[in-house]
Amino acid sequence: MDHSLLSLEHFIFITSILLIIGVLTTKISSKLGVPALILFIAVGMISGSEGLGFIYFDNAELAQIIGIIALVIILFEGGLQTKFSTVKAVAKPALSLATLGVLITTTLVAVAAKLILDIGWLEAFLFGSIVGSTDAAAVFSVLKGQNVKERLGATLEVESGTNDPMAVFLTISFIELLTIDNPSYVILIGLFFWQMGLGLLIGFIFGKIGVYSINRINLDSSGLYPVFAVCFALLAYSITDFANASGLLAVYLAAMMIGNADLTYRHSIVKFNEGFAWIMQILMFIILGLLVFPSQLFTFDVIWKGLLLAIKLILVARPIAVVFSIIRMGFNWREKIFLSWAGLRGAVPIVLATFPLLAGIEDSQMIFNVVFFVVLTSTLLQGSTITPFAKVLNLTGPKKVESTHSLELVSIGKANAEIVEYEVNEESLIRDSTIKNIDLPKDVLINAIIRQNDLVTPTGDTQIQTGDILYILVSKQRKNELNEVLKM
């Protein structure tokens, strides 16, 4: 048999097995109360050359490329489900944490890294920059479906979605300071404003173009709309990166603009990207698990240094950054404690730790291993205790319900009607009303009700109850009127 064909077969077989294990791992993680990304990393480490020996992988450049693409998809999916109203309510504290908070965290961790790792100041600040930001993949994954108070959850999600550019900028800047003779500090400061400003501008432009294109172009299959949408995320990142600006910020803003628009096939787009984000998250963390070698990671030297730095990060640097970043912003002491504890580290620090490796920075392998250990400690310790911690601090709200969505009637983009799925909760205006007493717009019909897993055929006298799932047929022209009735 041809060897190359055999290698391809092995690659496809191993990839399928790893993805199946990754998907099943999500179920195990929920039962164990351990963040899924920890188990994804464990799958990678076990599958590697120092585990079962299925795969030998030490290509930091390829891992970096895969990691960045995965982060683009994950940020896009998170942005699609972030409402502008939510962002507006938490913009000030979230953006302060994403900028000032990252700078404070970077500085405090750098001081500890200088002492513990016995490295130069520039290398210490490089280490602090790498672990300075919270991670969108980790935060989105851990908070999804949890009933943490909305303001706190939104602050953490917006912070994690917007602080990656600051961490990337600081990391690249310190690498340049270490590798370039006579670097210009003025140029570096100007570069920061260039990256942030142009990233926002390009994200806004591609968000607008994306919404217009999705709604105006009739594609032959509804399955093409989710693919079409994600293309704008990849395009926004690549063009912004070509311009030496913040591609991740552009992606997040473009995603929010697309997600907050009145969009054709919204449900298909959101659900496709939710699944796609899971695939990329599984792939990314397995690859990162393959990249690290346990014999280098779990040494006494790395363990004690990593633990000390993780403790400094979790119990000192993050809390101080939170306190100074959100002064006089309406958070009480319990909420500040929770925001401090929920500052998860994840894929971004590990991906950023590959930058010094590729740049040939002295002690880069040691920095990578310690960063990896700090991330494992942060995710395992903080990620597995966020919900119980919120309950102890009495910071949980009502149980979250799935957002409403539309079920497409046909497989092409030419239908003028949708079936809206709506779950009735305790705050719903139509709760306890009979259907005949609900002021539904013209050409709107409640077709079916699912009540405690049973199908109820609606009549005028049917009373709407908490927990009911309604399937409502509505013309696109009347959808806004229906939203007003349901207050969706």
C-alpha positions as CSV (number, residue, x, y, z in Angstrom):
1,M,0.0,0.0,0.0
2,D,1.2,3.5,-0.8
3,H,2.9,5.0,2.3
4,S,1.5,8.5,1.8
5,L,-2.0,7.1,1.5
6,L,-1.5,5.1,4.7
7,S,-0.2,8.2,6.5
8,L,-3.3,10.1,5.3
9,E,-5.6,7.3,6.5
10,H,-3.8,7.3,9.9
11,F,-4.2,11.1,10.1
12,I,-7.9,11.0,9.3
13,F,-8.4,8.1,11.7
14,I,-6.6,9.8,14.6
15,T,-8.2,13.1,14.0
16,S,-11.7,11.6,14.1
17,I,-10.9,9.7,17.3
18,L,-9.5,12.8,19.0
19,L,-12.6,14.8,18.0
20,I,-15.0,12.1,19.2
21,I,-13.1,12.0,22.5
22,G,-13.1,15.8,22.7
23,V,-16.9,15.9,22.2
24,L,-17.5,13.2,24.8
25,T,-15.2,15.0,27.1
26,T,-17.6,18.0,27.3
27,K,-20.1,15.6,28.9
28,I,-17.6,14.3,31.4
29,S,-16.4,17.8,32.3
30,S,-19.9,18.9,33.3
31,K,-20.3,15.9,35.6
32,L,-16.9,16.3,37.1
33,G,-17.2,20.1,37.4
34,V,-13.9,20.5,35.6
35,P,-13.6,23.0,32.6
36,A,-13.6,21.1,29.3
37,L,-10.5,22.8,28.1
38,I,-8.4,21.1,30.8
39,L,-9.6,17.7,29.6
40,F,-8.9,18.7,25.9
41,I,-5.3,19.6,26.9
42,A,-5.1,16.2,28.8
43,V,-6.3,14.4,25.6
44,G,-3.5,16.1,23.7
45,M,-0.8,15.3,26.2
46,I,-1.9,11.7,26.5
47,S,-2.0,11.3,22.8
48,G,1.5,12.8,22.3
49,S,4.9,11.2,22.0
50,E,5.3,11.0,25.8
51,G,1.9,9.5,26.3
52,L,0.4,6.8,24.1
53,G,2.7,7.9,21.3
54,F,0.0,8.4,18.6
55,I,1.4,11.7,17.5
56,Y,4.7,13.5,17.7
57,F,4.2,17.2,17.5
58,D,6.6,20.0,18.3
59,N,5.8,22.6,15.6
60,A,5.2,25.8,17.5
61,E,4.6,27.8,14.3
62,L,1.8,25.5,13.2
63,A,0.3,25.5,16.7
64,Q,0.3,29.3,16.7
65,I,-1.5,29.4,13.3
66,I,-4.1,26.9,14.5
67,G,-4.5,28.8,17.8
68,I,-5.1,32.2,16.1
69,I,-7.6,30.8,13.6
70,A,-9.4,29.1,16.5
71,L,-9.5,32.3,18.5
72,V,-11.0,34.1,15.6
73,I,-13.8,31.6,15.4
74,I,-14.4,31.5,19.1
75,L,-14.4,35.3,19.4
76,F,-16.8,35.5,16.4
77,E,-19.2,33.1,18.1
78,G,-19.0,35.0,21.4
79,G,-19.5,38.3,19.6
80,L,-22.6,37.0,17.7
81,Q,-24.3,36.3,21.0
82,T,-23.3,39.6,22.8
83,K,-26.0,42.2,22.8
84,F,-25.2,45.8,22.4
85,S,-27.5,46.6,25.3
86,T,-25.4,44.3,27.5
87,V,-22.1,45.9,26.3
88,K,-23.4,49.4,26.9
89,A,-24.3,48.5,30.4
90,V,-20.9,47.2,31.3
91,A,-18.7,49.0,28.7
92,K,-16.9,51.2,31.2
93,P,-15.8,48.5,33.7
94,A,-15.1,45.9,31.1
95,L,-12.9,48.2,28.9
96,S,-11.1,49.5,32.0
97,L,-10.3,45.9,33.0
98,A,-9.3,45.2,29.4
99,T,-6.8,48.0,29.3
100,L,-5.7,49.4,32.7
101,G,-6.4,46.0,34.3
102,V,-4.1,44.2,31.9
103,L,-1.3,46.8,32.4
104,I,-1.5,46.5,36.2
105,T,-1.6,42.7,36.1
106,T,1.3,42.6,33.6
107,T,3.4,44.9,35.9
108,L,2.7,43.0,39.1
109,V,3.3,39.6,37.5
110,A,6.5,40.9,35.9
111,V,7.9,41.9,39.3
112,A,7.2,38.4,40.6
113,A,8.6,36.8,37.4
114,K,11.9,38.8,37.8
115,L,12.4,37.4,41.3
116,I,11.1,33.8,40.8
117,L,12.4,33.0,37.3
118,D,15.7,34.9,37.7
119,I,15.4,36.6,34.3
120,G,16.0,40.2,33.0
121,W,13.4,42.9,33.4
122,L,12.4,42.8,29.7
123,E,11.9,39.1,29.8
124,A,9.9,39.5,33.1
125,F,7.6,42.0,31.5
126,L,7.3,39.7,28.5
127,F,6.1,37.0,30.8
128,G,3.7,39.3,32.5
129,S,2.3,40.4,29.1
130,I,1.7,36.8,28.1
131,V,-0.4,36.0,31.2
132,G,-1.8,39.5,31.6
133,S,-5.2,39.0,29.9
134,T,-8.1,36.8,30.6
135,D,-9.1,34.3,27.9
136,A,-12.3,34.5,25.8
137,A,-12.3,30.8,25.1
138,A,-12.1,29.9,28.8
139,V,-14.5,32.6,30.0
140,F,-17.2,31.9,27.3
141,S,-16.9,28.2,27.9
142,V,-17.2,28.3,31.7
143,L,-19.9,31.0,32.0
144,K,-22.1,29.6,29.2
145,G,-25.4,28.5,30.7
146,Q,-24.5,29.5,34.2
147,N,-26.8,31.7,36.3
148,V,-24.1,34.2,37.4
149,K,-25.7,37.7,37.7
150,E,-26.0,39.2,34.3
151,R,-23.9,42.3,35.0
152,L,-21.0,40.3,36.3
153,G,-21.1,37.7,33.5
154,A,-21.4,40.4,30.9
155,T,-18.4,42.3,32.4
156,L,-16.3,39.2,32.3
157,E,-17.3,38.2,28.8
158,V,-16.8,41.7,27.3
159,E,-13.5,42.1,29.1
160,S,-12.2,38.7,27.8
161,G,-13.4,39.6,24.3
162,T,-11.6,43.0,24.2
163,N,-8.4,42.5,26.3
164,D,-6.6,40.1,23.9
165,P,-5.4,43.1,21.7
166,M,-3.7,44.7,24.7
167,A,-2.0,41.4,25.6
168,V,-0.9,40.8,22.0
169,F,0.4,44.4,21.7
170,L,2.4,44.2,24.9
171,T,3.8,40.8,24.0
172,I,5.0,41.8,20.6
173,S,6.3,45.1,21.9
174,F,8.5,43.4,24.5
175,I,9.7,40.9,21.9
176,E,10.8,43.8,19.7
177,L,12.5,45.5,22.6
178,L,14.5,42.3,23.2
179,T,15.3,41.6,19.5
180,I,15.7,45.1,17.9
181,D,18.7,47.4,18.4
182,N,17.7,50.9,19.5
183,P,13.9,50.5,19.4
184,S,11.7,53.6,19.5
185,Y,9.4,53.8,22.5
186,V,7.4,56.7,20.8
187,I,6.7,54.5,17.8
188,L,5.5,51.7,20.0
189,I,3.1,54.0,21.8
190,G,1.8,55.3,18.5
191,L,1.5,51.7,17.3
192,F,-0.9,50.9,20.2
193,F,-3.4,53.6,19.2
194,W,-3.0,52.6,15.5
195,Q,-3.8,49.0,16.3
196,M,-6.8,49.7,18.5
197,G,-8.3,52.5,16.3
198,L,-7.9,50.7,13.0
199,G,-9.1,47.5,14.5
200,L,-12.3,49.1,15.6
201,L,-12.8,50.9,12.2
202,I,-12.2,47.7,10.1
203,G,-14.5,45.7,12.5
204,F,-17.2,48.3,12.1
205,I,-16.9,48.3,8.3
206,F,-16.9,44.5,7.9
207,G,-19.8,44.2,10.4
208,K,-21.9,46.6,8.2
209,I,-20.8,44.8,5.0
210,G,-21.6,41.4,6.5
211,V,-25.1,42.4,7.6
212,Y,-25.9,44.0,4.2
213,S,-24.6,41.0,2.3
214,I,-26.3,38.3,4.4
215,N,-29.7,40.0,4.2
216,R,-29.5,41.1,0.5
217,I,-27.9,38.1,-1.2
218,N,-30.3,35.2,-1.8
219,L,-28.2,32.0,-1.6
220,D,-29.4,28.7,-2.9
221,S,-29.2,26.9,0.4
222,S,-29.7,28.1,4.0
223,G,-26.7,26.1,4.9
224,L,-24.5,28.6,3.0
225,Y,-25.5,31.6,5.2
226,P,-23.5,30.5,8.3
227,V,-20.4,29.8,6.1
228,F,-20.9,33.2,4.4
229,A,-21.1,34.9,7.9
230,V,-17.9,33.3,9.2
231,C,-16.0,34.4,6.0
232,F,-16.5,38.1,7.2
233,A,-14.8,37.2,10.5
234,L,-11.8,35.7,8.7
235,L,-11.7,38.5,6.2
236,A,-11.9,41.2,9.0
237,Y,-9.0,39.5,10.9
238,S,-6.7,39.1,7.8
239,I,-7.2,42.6,6.4
240,T,-6.7,44.1,9.9
241,D,-3.6,42.0,10.4
242,F,-2.2,43.1,7.0
243,A,-2.6,46.7,8.2
244,N,-0.6,45.8,11.4
245,A,-3.7,46.5,13.5
246,S,-5.7,44.4,16.0
247,G,-7.4,41.6,14.1
248,L,-9.0,40.0,17.2
249,L,-10.6,43.3,18.1
250,A,-11.9,43.8,14.6
251,V,-13.4,40.3,14.6
252,Y,-15.2,40.8,18.0
253,L,-16.7,44.1,16.9
254,A,-17.8,42.8,13.5
255,A,-19.4,39.8,15.2
256,M,-21.4,42.0,17.6
257,M,-22.6,44.1,14.7
258,I,-23.7,41.0,12.8
259,G,-25.3,39.4,15.8
260,N,-27.3,42.5,16.8
261,A,-28.7,43.1,13.4
262,D,-32.1,41.9,12.1
263,L,-30.5,39.0,10.3
264,T,-31.7,36.4,7.8
265,Y,-31.3,32.9,9.1
266,R,-30.0,34.1,12.4
267,H,-30.6,30.8,14.1
268,S,-28.7,28.8,11.5
269,I,-25.8,31.2,11.7
270,V,-25.6,31.2,15.5
271,K,-25.9,27.5,15.9
272,F,-23.5,26.7,13.1
273,N,-20.9,29.0,14.6
274,E,-21.5,27.6,18.1
275,G,-20.7,24.1,16.8
276,F,-17.8,25.4,14.8
277,A,-16.4,27.2,17.8
278,W,-16.5,24.0,19.8
279,I,-14.7,22.1,17.1
280,M,-12.0,24.8,17.0
281,Q,-11.8,24.9,20.8
282,I,-11.3,21.1,20.9
283,L,-8.7,21.2,18.1
284,M,-6.8,24.1,19.6
285,F,-6.5,22.7,23.1
286,I,-5.6,19.3,21.9
287,I,-2.9,20.8,19.7
288,L,-1.6,22.8,22.6
289,G,-1.6,19.7,24.7
290,L,0.4,17.9,22.0
291,L,2.9,20.8,21.9
292,V,3.9,20.5,25.5
293,F,6.1,17.7,26.7
294,P,5.1,16.4,30.2
295,S,8.7,15.5,31.0
296,Q,9.6,19.2,30.7
297,L,6.4,20.6,32.2
298,F,6.1,18.4,35.3
299,T,9.5,19.0,36.7
300,F,10.1,20.3,40.2
301,D,11.6,23.5,38.9
302,V,8.6,24.3,36.7
303,I,6.0,23.2,39.2
304,W,7.2,25.3,42.1
305,K,7.9,28.4,40.0
306,G,4.6,28.0,38.2
307,L,2.6,27.6,41.4
308,L,4.2,30.7,43.0
309,L,3.5,32.8,39.9
310,A,-0.1,31.4,39.6
311,I,-0.7,32.3,43.3
312,K,0.7,35.8,42.7
313,L,-1.5,36.2,39.6
314,I,-4.7,34.8,41.2
315,L,-4.5,36.2,44.7
316,V,-2.5,39.4,44.3
317,A,-2.2,40.8,40.7
318,R,-5.7,40.1,39.5
319,P,-7.5,41.4,42.7
320,I,-5.4,44.6,42.7
321,A,-6.0,45.1,39.0
322,V,-9.8,44.7,39.5
323,V,-9.9,47.1,42.5
324,F,-8.0,49.9,40.8
325,S,-9.7,49.4,37.4
326,I,-13.3,49.6,38.6
327,I,-13.1,52.3,41.3
328,R,-16.5,54.1,41.7
329,M,-18.2,52.0,39.1
330,G,-20.9,50.6,41.4
331,F,-19.5,47.2,42.3
332,N,-19.7,46.1,45.9
333,W,-16.9,44.1,47.7
334,R,-18.5,40.7,46.9
335,E,-18.7,41.5,43.2
336,K,-15.1,42.7,43.2
337,I,-14.0,39.4,44.8
338,F,-15.9,37.4,42.2
339,L,-14.5,39.4,39.3
340,S,-11.0,38.8,40.8
341,W,-11.5,35.1,41.1
342,A,-13.1,34.7,37.6
343,G,-10.2,36.1,35.7
344,L,-9.5,32.9,33.9
345,R,-6.4,32.3,31.8
346,G,-6.6,29.9,28.9
347,A,-5.6,29.5,25.2
348,V,-4.4,33.1,24.6
349,P,-1.5,33.0,27.0
350,I,-0.4,29.6,25.6
351,V,-0.6,30.9,22.0
352,L,1.2,34.1,23.0
353,A,3.9,32.0,24.7
354,T,4.8,30.5,21.2
355,F,5.8,34.0,20.1
356,P,9.1,34.1,22.1
357,L,9.8,30.5,20.9
358,L,9.6,31.5,17.3
359,A,11.5,34.8,17.9
360,G,14.4,32.9,19.5
361,I,14.2,34.7,22.8
362,E,16.5,33.4,25.5
363,D,14.8,31.2,28.1
364,S,11.7,31.1,25.8
365,Q,11.2,27.3,26.4
366,M,11.3,27.8,30.1
367,I,8.8,30.7,29.8
368,F,6.5,28.6,27.6
369,N,6.5,25.7,30.2
370,V,5.8,28.0,33.1
371,V,3.1,29.9,31.3
372,F,1.5,26.5,30.4
373,F,1.6,25.4,34.1
374,V,0.1,28.8,35.2
375,V,-2.7,28.4,32.8
376,L,-3.4,24.8,33.9
377,T,-3.5,25.9,37.6
378,S,-5.7,29.0,36.8
379,T,-8.2,27.0,34.8
380,L,-8.4,24.0,37.1
381,L,-8.6,26.0,40.3
382,Q,-10.7,29.0,39.2
383,G,-12.7,27.5,36.3
384,S,-14.0,24.6,38.4
385,T,-15.2,26.8,41.3
386,I,-16.7,29.8,39.6
387,T,-20.4,28.8,40.0
388,P,-20.0,27.5,43.6
389,F,-18.1,30.7,44.4
390,A,-20.9,32.8,43.0
391,K,-23.4,30.9,45.1
392,V,-21.3,31.4,48.3
393,L,-21.2,35.2,47.5
394,N,-24.9,35.2,46.7
395,L,-24.2,36.5,43.2
396,T,-26.4,34.1,41.2
397,G,-29.5,35.2,39.3
398,P,-32.5,33.4,37.8
399,K,-31.8,30.4,35.7
400,K,-30.9,31.3,32.2
401,V,-33.2,30.3,29.4
402,E,-32.3,29.7,25.8
403,S,-32.7,32.8,23.6
404,T,-35.5,32.8,21.1
405,H,-34.7,31.9,17.5
406,S,-36.4,31.3,14.1
407,L,-36.9,28.0,12.4
408,E,-36.5,28.4,8.7
409,L,-39.5,27.2,6.6
410,V,-37.6,26.3,3.5
411,S,-34.0,25.7,2.5
412,I,-33.6,28.8,0.3
413,G,-33.5,32.4,1.3
414,K,-36.7,33.5,-0.4
415,A,-39.3,32.7,2.2
416,N,-41.3,35.7,3.6
417,A,-42.3,33.9,6.9
418,E,-40.6,32.3,9.9
419,I,-41.4,30.1,12.8
420,V,-40.3,31.7,16.0
421,E,-39.5,29.6,19.0
422,Y,-40.2,31.4,22.3
423,E,-39.7,30.0,25.8
424,V,-42.0,31.5,28.4
425,N,-40.3,32.5,31.7
426,E,-41.4,34.2,34.9
427,E,-40.9,37.6,33.4
428,S,-42.8,37.0,30.2
429,L,-45.7,39.5,29.6
430,I,-47.9,36.8,28.1
431,R,-47.5,34.4,31.1
432,D,-50.8,33.2,32.5
433,S,-52.8,34.8,29.6
434,T,-55.1,32.8,27.3
435,I,-54.2,32.9,23.7
436,K,-57.4,34.8,22.7
437,N,-56.5,37.6,25.1
438,I,-53.0,38.1,23.7
439,D,-52.9,41.0,21.3
440,L,-51.1,39.2,18.5
441,P,-50.4,41.1,15.3
442,K,-52.2,40.3,12.1
443,D,-50.9,37.2,10.2
444,V,-49.4,35.8,13.4
445,L,-50.4,32.3,14.6
446,I,-49.3,30.2,17.6
447,N,-49.0,26.8,15.9
448,A,-47.8,24.5,18.7
449,I,-46.9,24.5,22.4
450,I,-44.5,22.1,24.1
451,R,-45.3,21.8,27.8
452,Q,-43.2,19.5,30.0
453,N,-42.1,17.5,26.9
454,D,-45.8,17.1,25.8
455,L,-47.3,18.6,22.7
456,V,-50.3,20.9,23.4
457,T,-52.5,21.9,20.4
458,P,-53.3,25.5,21.1
459,T,-56.9,26.9,21.1
460,G,-58.2,30.3,22.0
461,D,-58.8,29.2,25.6
462,T,-55.3,27.7,26.1
463,Q,-53.5,29.4,29.0
464,I,-49.8,30.1,28.5
465,Q,-47.7,28.8,31.4
466,T,-44.2,29.3,32.6
467,G,-41.8,26.9,30.9
468,D,-44.0,26.6,27.8
469,I,-42.2,26.6,24.4
470,L,-44.3,28.3,21.8
471,Y,-43.8,27.9,18.0
472,I,-45.2,31.0,16.4
473,L,-45.7,31.5,12.6
474,V,-45.1,35.1,11.6
475,S,-44.5,37.0,8.4
476,K,-41.2,38.8,8.3
477,Q,-43.1,42.1,8.0
478,R,-44.8,41.5,11.3
479,K,-41.8,40.2,13.2
480,N,-41.0,43.5,14.9
481,E,-44.6,43.8,16.1
482,L,-44.4,40.3,17.5
483,N,-41.2,41.1,19.3
484,E,-43.0,44.0,21.0
485,V,-45.7,41.8,22.2
486,L,-43.3,39.2,23.5
487,K,-40.6,41.8,24.5
488,M,-37.9,39.6,23.0
